[in-house]
Amino acid sequence: MAGALSGLRVLDLTSVLMGPFATQLMADMGADVIKIESPGGDTVRGIGPMRHAGMGSIFLHVNRNKRSLVLDLKKPDGLNAFFKVVETADVVVYNIRPQSMRRLGIDYERLQALNPRIIYAGLYGYSEKGPYAGKPAYDDLIQGAAAVPSLMSRASGGEPRYVPLTLADRTVGLMASNAILAAVIARHQTGVGQAVEVPMFETMAQCVLGEHMAGATFEPPMGETGYPRLLVQERRPYPTIDGHLCVLIYTDRHWEKFLGLIGQGQLFEQDPRFASIGARTRHINDLYRLVAQAMATQSTEVWMARLNEADIPCMPMHDIDSLLQDPHLLAVGMLQDVQHPSEGHVREIGVPVSFSGTPGLTVQKPAPRLGQHSAEVLREAGLSDADIEGLHKRGVSHG
């Protein structure tokens, strides 16, 4: 069966992670995503480990279910071929700075003239409406600008640190796929496309401030910024006798049950720190310290059994190696062993969402080799075999 986005053609001019992740989300749901690369390919192709040049592990995990078309857009022949493909497309996605797109001659006005239904989505650092417009941006810079390392420092009491994930790239990729599909729905109503801007800084600022604006929400302020529950040092995986355990005791019922488990059930009624969620939040570091002291008295297995019996949320703390062996992930197909046509036996990350009538395509098309589909896509756009051969001979395309 076709995926939910079957029939939607997306031209993917993005590279590295943020844009490719956004377009892979659409590809997994059935969109025909055509990854347009320079003759040198996406730079992330070179990040190992890899079995063959240009097929690095990170590339494999953000470019499945796509087709690869090589075009040198700095050459007139490459640009003209691209415009032919645009006439067949629904969406163009890019993640370089807008001024670079304008220098290439690929701005919204030009594409709109070729295809009035085109949706032109730009993913980049900062909105074009503000003074940071045009500044270069990477995940680390955006994490810093959005106060993430500062929050890490407040929570740990240590030096500011970046979250060891490409947090901004992944978050903005999610926002971008959502915004693009909203524009597709709007086009069903109006019949015309539009330009969509998805800035990294503003997207991450929304995420951070939604939880941590706190007292500054009000004018005049009603207290400090920061959500205390997330910033206390005792909010961490708790050491047990033989490992670590993640426990979240949150509701009245959770606290009442937990205090009963540790033989201090009277505290729930007698100690004012437990009187309400507001009181608990004000004293959360003390309460989490109480939890930490209790966790240290038993093994992870014993606490898991006791907490599960009391219906108190808990999970073991994985590392990356144990995460790959998680029985739930294996049971639902999130980790699949597949045979890649050029890379051999690889472990593929599955699609987390599912539909009852229009399933995702999962790994129907593994991440493509550079230019693997060049001739195929150009032929679909109306170029003849002689035209395609000419582009190959002039170094504009290959495949």
HUQUI-V53608 format. One record per backbone hydrogen bond with DSSP energy under -0.5 kcal/mol. NH is the residue of the N-H (numbers start at 1). CO is the residue of the C=O. Records with the same first field share a line. If there is no record, write none. Layout:
NH=CO, CO
//
This chain:
4=358
5=29
6=3
8=5
9=7
10=8, 32
11=91
12=10, 34
13=11, 93
17=15
19=15
21=17
22=18
23=19
24=20
25=21
26=22
27=23
28=24
29=25, 26
30=27
31=26
32=8
33=31, 65
34=10, 32
35=33, 67
36=12, 34
37=35, 69
41=38
45=42
46=43
47=44
48=46
55=52
56=45
57=49
58=47
59=44
60=56
61=57, 58
62=58, 59
63=59
65=365
66=63
67=33
69=35, 67
70=398
71=37, 69
72=396
73=71
75=72
79=75
80=76
81=77
82=78
83=79
84=80
85=81
86=82
87=83
88=85
89=86
90=9
91=9
92=119
93=11
94=121
100=97
101=97
102=98
103=99
104=100
105=101, 102
106=101
111=107
112=108
113=109
114=110
115=111
118=115
119=90
120=118, 194
121=92, 119
122=120, 196
123=94, 121
124=122, 198
130=127
133=130
135=132
142=138
143=139
144=140
145=141
146=142
147=144
148=143
151=147
152=148
153=149
154=150
155=151
156=152
157=153
161=149
165=163
167=165
170=166
171=167
172=168
173=169
174=170
175=171
176=172
177=173
178=174
179=175
180=176
181=177
182=178
183=179
184=180
185=181
186=182
187=183
188=184
189=185, 186
190=186
191=187
193=116
196=120
198=122
200=124
201=125
203=199
204=200
205=201
206=202
207=203
208=204
209=205
210=206
211=207, 208
212=208
213=209
215=224
216=213
217=214
218=215
222=215
226=212
228=226
230=227
231=227, 228
232=228
235=232
236=234
238=245
240=243
241=298
245=238
246=315
247=245
248=313
250=248
255=251
256=252
257=253
258=254
259=255
260=256
261=257
262=258
263=260
264=259
267=264
268=265
269=266
270=266
271=267
272=270
274=271
275=272
280=276
281=277
282=278
283=279
284=281
286=283
287=283
288=284
289=285
290=286
291=287
292=288
293=289
294=290
295=291
296=292
297=294
298=295
303=299
304=300
305=301
306=302
307=303
308=304
309=305
310=306
311=308
312=307
313=311
315=246
317=244
318=316
323=319
324=320
325=322
326=323
330=326
331=327
332=328
333=330
334=329
335=329
336=348
338=336, 346
340=338, 344
344=340
346=338
348=336, 346
350=334, 348
352=350
361=28
362=28
364=361
368=63
372=369
373=68
374=371
377=373
378=374
379=375
380=376
381=377
382=379
383=378
388=384
389=385
390=386
391=387
392=388
393=389
394=390
395=392
396=391
397=391
//
